[in-house]
Amino acid sequence: PEDVENFLSKTRANKESMLLQELAPGRLEYSTTLLVRGGEILDYICTLYEYDREEYVWPDVNELDHRCQSVPESHLKTMEAFLPGYTGIINFNYKLRKCGKMCIFETNPRVGADFAFDVPRPRVRQLFEKLDALLR
């Protein structure tokens, strides 16, 4: 974008060592924890968060609501494309662009904070029991 090019043309910082991050607008943020074996998604848990602003840098925002949410097959296929050969638990955080496409901004080979704090305990237990069975 023009504003980024303008900034880069004026900065004295070493452009080779810079990391630019896009600010993804949207009040809704998805956190999806996947259980994966050999690149195939076996189970998932998704928490949808609603915040009080379209643009924010967490944690400088107020959460309005959160709830468990199903995930469209197209989103699961997009996440699965990152996982060839992967086995374990992995978490994706993303928003949806105005056009409906996913904007994935974080992925980690661990459960997300939503899983630890906001997902109902019986559902957490169910996923961990599947993981336990997978590792036997």
C-alpha positions as CSV (number, residue, x, y, z in Angstrom):
1,P,0.0,0.0,0.0
2,E,1.0,3.6,-0.6
3,D,1.2,4.5,3.1
4,V,3.7,1.7,3.7
5,E,5.8,2.7,0.7
6,N,5.8,6.3,1.9
7,F,6.9,5.3,5.4
8,L,9.7,3.1,4.1
9,S,11.0,5.8,1.8
10,K,11.4,8.2,4.8
11,T,12.7,5.8,7.5
12,R,16.3,5.6,8.5
13,A,15.8,2.1,9.9
14,N,17.5,-0.9,8.3
15,K,14.7,-2.1,6.0
16,E,16.3,-5.6,5.8
17,S,15.7,-6.1,9.5
18,M,12.2,-4.7,9.7
19,L,9.1,-6.7,10.1
20,L,5.8,-5.1,9.0
21,Q,2.6,-6.5,10.4
22,E,-0.8,-5.8,8.9
23,L,-3.6,-4.5,11.2
24,A,-6.5,-6.7,10.4
25,P,-9.8,-4.8,11.1
26,G,-12.8,-6.5,12.5
27,R,-14.7,-7.0,15.8
28,L,-14.8,-10.7,15.5
29,E,-11.8,-12.9,16.1
30,Y,-11.6,-16.7,15.8
31,S,-9.4,-19.0,17.9
32,T,-9.5,-22.6,16.7
33,T,-7.6,-25.4,18.3
34,L,-7.1,-28.5,16.1
35,L,-6.3,-32.1,16.9
36,V,-4.3,-33.4,13.9
37,R,-2.8,-36.7,12.8
38,G,-0.6,-36.9,9.7
39,G,-2.0,-33.6,8.4
40,E,-5.6,-34.7,8.8
41,I,-7.9,-32.7,11.2
42,L,-9.5,-35.2,13.6
43,D,-11.3,-32.7,15.9
44,Y,-11.4,-29.0,16.5
45,I,-12.8,-26.5,19.0
46,C,-13.4,-22.9,17.9
47,T,-14.1,-19.9,20.1
48,L,-15.4,-16.7,18.5
49,Y,-14.7,-13.5,20.3
50,E,-16.4,-10.2,19.8
51,Y,-14.6,-7.0,20.7
52,D,-15.8,-3.4,21.1
53,R,-13.7,-1.9,18.2
54,E,-13.0,-2.6,14.6
55,E,-9.3,-1.9,15.0
56,Y,-7.3,-2.8,18.1
57,V,-4.1,-4.2,19.4
58,W,-4.9,-6.8,22.1
59,P,-5.1,-6.5,25.1
60,D,-6.1,-2.8,24.6
61,V,-9.7,-3.7,23.8
62,N,-12.8,-4.8,25.7
63,E,-14.3,-8.2,25.0
64,L,-18.1,-8.0,24.6
65,D,-18.8,-11.7,24.2
66,H,-17.3,-15.1,23.4
67,R,-18.9,-18.4,22.4
68,C,-18.1,-21.8,20.9
69,Q,-18.6,-21.8,17.2
70,S,-18.6,-24.3,14.4
71,V,-16.0,-23.8,11.6
72,P,-16.9,-23.8,7.9
73,E,-15.4,-26.6,5.9
74,S,-13.6,-24.1,3.7
75,H,-11.8,-22.7,6.8
76,L,-10.8,-26.2,7.9
77,K,-9.4,-26.9,4.5
78,T,-7.4,-23.7,4.5
79,M,-5.9,-24.6,7.9
80,E,-5.3,-28.2,6.9
81,A,-3.2,-26.9,4.0
82,F,-0.6,-25.7,6.6
83,L,-0.4,-29.1,8.2
84,P,1.0,-31.8,5.8
85,G,2.5,-34.5,7.9
86,Y,1.8,-32.7,11.2
87,T,0.6,-34.7,14.2
88,G,-0.5,-33.0,17.5
89,I,-2.4,-30.0,18.7
90,I,-2.2,-26.6,16.9
91,N,-4.0,-23.3,17.3
92,F,-5.0,-20.8,14.6
93,N,-6.1,-17.2,15.3
94,Y,-7.8,-15.4,12.5
95,K,-10.4,-12.9,11.4
96,L,-12.5,-12.8,8.2
97,R,-11.8,-10.1,5.7
98,K,-14.8,-8.1,4.3
99,C,-14.6,-10.4,1.2
100,G,-15.1,-13.4,3.5
101,K,-11.5,-14.8,3.1
102,M,-9.6,-15.8,6.2
103,C,-6.8,-13.5,7.6
104,I,-4.7,-15.9,9.7
105,F,-2.4,-13.8,11.9
106,E,-1.1,-16.4,14.4
107,T,-0.6,-20.1,14.6
108,N,1.1,-22.1,17.4
109,P,1.7,-25.8,18.1
110,R,-0.1,-25.6,21.4
111,V,-3.6,-24.9,22.7
112,G,-4.7,-21.3,22.8
113,A,-5.7,-19.3,25.8
114,D,-9.4,-19.7,24.8
115,F,-9.0,-23.5,25.2
116,A,-7.5,-23.0,28.7
117,F,-10.1,-20.5,29.9
118,D,-13.2,-20.2,27.8
119,V,-14.0,-23.7,26.4
120,P,-16.4,-25.8,28.5
121,R,-14.4,-28.3,30.6
122,P,-16.3,-31.4,29.2
123,R,-15.4,-30.4,25.7
124,V,-11.7,-29.9,26.6
125,R,-11.7,-33.3,28.3
126,Q,-13.2,-34.9,25.2
127,L,-10.5,-33.5,22.9
128,F,-7.7,-34.5,25.3
129,E,-9.1,-38.0,25.5
130,K,-8.9,-38.2,21.7
131,L,-5.3,-37.0,21.9
132,D,-4.5,-39.6,24.6
133,A,-6.0,-42.4,22.4
134,L,-4.0,-41.1,19.4
135,L,-0.7,-41.3,21.4
136,R,-1.3,-44.9,22.6
